[in-house]
Every structure is written in structure tokens, then in C-alpha cells.
Amino acid sequence: MSVKAFKLVSAVERETLMGDKNYINIECIECCGKNLYIGTNDCFIYHFLLDEKISTAGKITFAATKQLHKYLGLKKPVSELKAASALTRLLVLCDNTITLVNMMNLEPVPTGARIKGAVTFTLNENPVSGDPFCVEVCIISVKRRTIQMFLVFEDRVQIVKEVFTPEQPCAVAVDGYYLCLALTTQYIILNYNTGVSQDLFPYCSDEKRPIVKRIGRQEFLLAGPGGLGMFATVDGISQRAPVHWSENVIGAALCFPYVVALDDEFITVHSMLDQQQKQTLPFKEGRILQDFEGKVIVATNKGVYILVPLPLEKQIQDLLASHRVEEALVLAKGARRNIPKEKFQVMYKRILQQAGFIQFAQLQFLEAKELFR
């Protein structure tokens, strides 16, 4: 049974980005606060300011105002963008090279600092260096079976570590010293400081696109065999039951308490609290799904959309209105980490009371008594 957890709202429409130039495709996106960056197949970066507007009826819309665009001078697509807001830098991967550009004017840093030989890269959101004026970058190198760790400063880069992997890596996520890697035939956890590795489970990267996503301290979400979204800690164990995705998921994001997945035709929403599928949104030709500081963004080749979460209290009330008491209580308990303590206690008491009356009306007196108590 469905819950309305998210609404899909257009953020950048096709005409705003490309006008009548049909050959332009979106390759990657990055969002940092109100700044939205789009990398395209014709080697341009576009910078938009996203403005969220709420009507008196509570309807949310987004207005994207184009700030500027920059041609990188190559005939290659911009394949990845990552913002390092503390440094006011945007890391841009194009033609196997990561360039540092200024977040505001998109000009390359004067020193010309860059990282060469990168297939893909990610940032360490739980850094180990302790220096607030640098970011830790992990790249899958063009060298076979090699991962490299870099420190990136405002105007220079420094290699820290080079690690060799048992098979060719094709996707990576980082947490502290731990790398979660999708290799050719399996997922592993590798501590790049000690060199100790732990096998997770087999996976064939030739058949499907692997998904490796850090979802919290020392925990990752992976696309497992049989269409399962699997959770794994750095110790190689799973503390949560898997969620059932379709076989051809191409992207996943986290917006607590939900895991959102994208496939060829749909966006699906599963609860991390009870693993049930809660919502399905038709979405054709989707190619990117990512979360940025709690904002879930989805994109096709031509347009960008935002999945706006409905307030948890509204979702809980909708569940109670449908007499889905157990689900409402699970969601209410899960909401504890998103709501200030005093407000949560008032809300939770009221929900228990409402749930009690629903059970009472259904003649479930023992359950009602517990809830009232």
C-alpha cells in the first residue's frame, strides 16, 4: 500500500538549459546549497541558482536562474562534478582529468592544479586528515587495479596513498579509512591505511551497473544480486534487512527514513524502518538520481527535477487516516532523529492517542489499552 512520501517538482526545464540545441545532454549534476551545477556532453558547465518558493496553499515550486556557463575547451563530456564548498572549489572530471575551478566564476585555479588519470572519483565525507582547508579525494585510476587518495587544497593537490586491488574497481565510496569497492565480480571493504580487505558478496559488473553509496558513518548501500538493495557496514556485516528493488536500478539515494531508487521507468521509495515499498512514481528516461545535503535530485538527459519530501507528520496522519496504525507508529519512532526532542514527545503522545482510538474502534481492546497507557 502506498504512502505519499515525495512530490516530483521540475527544477530546470529543457528550454532553460539548452534552448533549441537538441544535441545537448545532461551528463552530471552537483548541488551545494542553492547552487546547482550541470555538466553536459558538449563540455560545458552551467551554474544555476535554485530558488524554492512556497505558495499560500503550501505548493512548492523551484525557479532556476542561470548565472553563467563555461566551455572547458575539449570535445569530451563533463563526466562528474563535486563541490568543495569550504574551499569554494568545484572539482570537474573531464577526459580523465580532475580540474579545480572556482565555484562562483567557473575559472580554473591560477596554479593549474589538477589530478590526471582518473576514471571516476568521490569525496571522503568522513575525512581523516583533520585539516578543514582541504578535501580528501579518492579516484579510480586509469592504471589497472589501482585506487589513489589525494588531498586537494585551494590551489594544489597532493597524493597521499596508492592502493592496489585484487580486481579492476568500477565504483567506490569512502568513509574514513574504509573504501567500499565494486570490483569486476564482487563488492569488498578495504581499509586503505592497513591494507586489510573484507569480501562482501559476489556481483557481476558486466551484467549490471554497480551502485556503491555511503549512507552514514561506516555504512554503505549497494546494489546486490537479485535486485536487492543491500546495507553493509565497514565490518562487512548488515544491520538492516535489504530492500527489494527492480533488477535494473541505475541510481539510489537516501532521504531518511527512505531509500529512493531509479530504474528505466520508475522512481521507487522504500522505508529503511520496515523495508516496505511505500511509493512508486512513473519517471521515463531517468539517468541520474543523487542526494545532496538531504535534497534528492533526479535528471533525464534534458531536464532536472527535485523530489520534495512531504512533512513526516503529514505522512503519519495519512497512515492513521487509512487505519495503518503499525506503519504510522514505525514511521513516528523513526522520525525521532529528525525532530527536536520536546516537539517529538508532544507529537508522539498525540499519535499514540489517535492510534489507540483507531484500535478501540476496531474492537482491538488490548492493543488500544497499551497505546492509551
Summary of the structure (lengths in Angstrom):
residues: 373
radius of gyration: 22.3
end to end distance: 28.8
largest distance: 74.2
contacts: 1193
relative contact order: 0.11
helix: 17%
strand: 46%
